[in-house]
Amino acid sequence: MLKSEGWNRILAQKFSVPIGLFIFLILSSSFFNKGTSLPTASDRRAAILNLAVELEKVATVLAEDTFQYFKNRGGLIAEKEQAILFKAEAFAASCRLFIRLTEERTGYFSAQYLRTNLFQAFVYLSRSFYELEREMRGSGVMPYALADCRRLLDRMDREFSSWPAEDNLAYLHQKYVKGADQTVYMIERRGPGLYVRHAFKNLESLYRYNYNLKRGKDPWKYLAVVSEEVLSSLPEGEMIELNFEGCLVMELGSGPNRPVYLIEKGKKRPLASPQVLQRLGGWSRVMEIPAEVLRSYPEGEPIN
C-alpha cells in the first residue's frame, strides 16, 4: 500500500500516549462533546430488543403472506417461488433467534460497552434479509412488508451505532480505522449490517477527505484502532485517492508568517501579498496540511 512520506512518523506522534487511553478518548469524545450522558446498557438492550420484536412480527406476516400469494395463484409452486418461501421462513426464524440473543443479559452487554458478538448476530440477521430481498427482486415480488423490514433494520443499525466499541462496525461508520500496520481505512456503510473498507492511498488523501467532510485539519481525532480480524472480515472497496489541486494551503502548525500557496497544475504557487489572498477568497479558504504533503509539491511561480 502506498503511503506518503512521514506517514509513520505522524502516526507515531499521535500514538505516543498509551493506546488504551487514546482509544478511551476517541470513544468518549463523541458523547461528552455533545453534552449528553451515556445511556445505560439496559436502555440500549431494551431499544434493540423492542425493534427486534417489531421486526419479527413483520417478518412472520411477510412469510405467511408470501406463501398465501403463491398458493392462491393456482398451479404448481415453481422452483424460484419455493426459494422465496424458504428464505422468507429463514428470515423470520433469524429474527426469533436474534430476539433470544438480545434477551441474554450476561455475556452480551457490559456496563457501557456493547459486546460485539451481538452486533455480529445483527450482521447475520441482515444477511438473511439481503438473501430474501435479492430472491424477491429477481422474481419481481416486492411486498410492502419487505420495505418495512428494511426500515426496521435501518433503525436497529442506527441504534448499534451509539454503542462505543472498537470493533462495532456501526459505531465505526465514517470513522478512520487502522489495524496492526499503518494503512488507514474509512469504513463505509452500504446497508444495515453491510460495511466495506476503503484504504487511503496516502497522507494527502486522508487530509483532503477530512476537509471534504468539513471536519477541519485534524483527521486523527476520528481514528480508532481495530483488530486485524475485524479488518479482514470486511470486503475492500475502491481506494481513496485525493489531492489539493485548486486549493489554498499552508503548512500545518502554529508558527507566524507561514506562506500561503495555491496548488495549481501539480505545483505550489506562493501568494505574493495579503491582497492576493483576499482576491482568492481570504483566510476562510485556506487549508492547513502536513509539511510532508506540502513538500511533495514542487515550487511554482508566485501569484501577484
Secondary structure, DSSP 8 states (H G I E B T S, - for coil): ----TTHHHHHHHHT-S-HHHHHHHHHHHHHHTTT-----HHHHHHHHHHHHHHHHHHHHHHHHHHHHHHHHT-S---HHHHHHHHHHHHHHHHHHHHHHHHH--TTTB-SS-B-HHHHHHHHHHHHHHHHHHHHHHHHT---HHHHHHHHHHHHHHHHHTTS--TT-HHHHTTSEEE-SSS-EEEEEEEETTEEEEEEBSSHHHHHHHHHHTT--S-GGGGEEE--HHHHHTS-B---B----TT-EEEESSS-SS---EEEETTEEEEB-SHHHHHHTT-GGGEEEE-HHHHHTS-B---B-
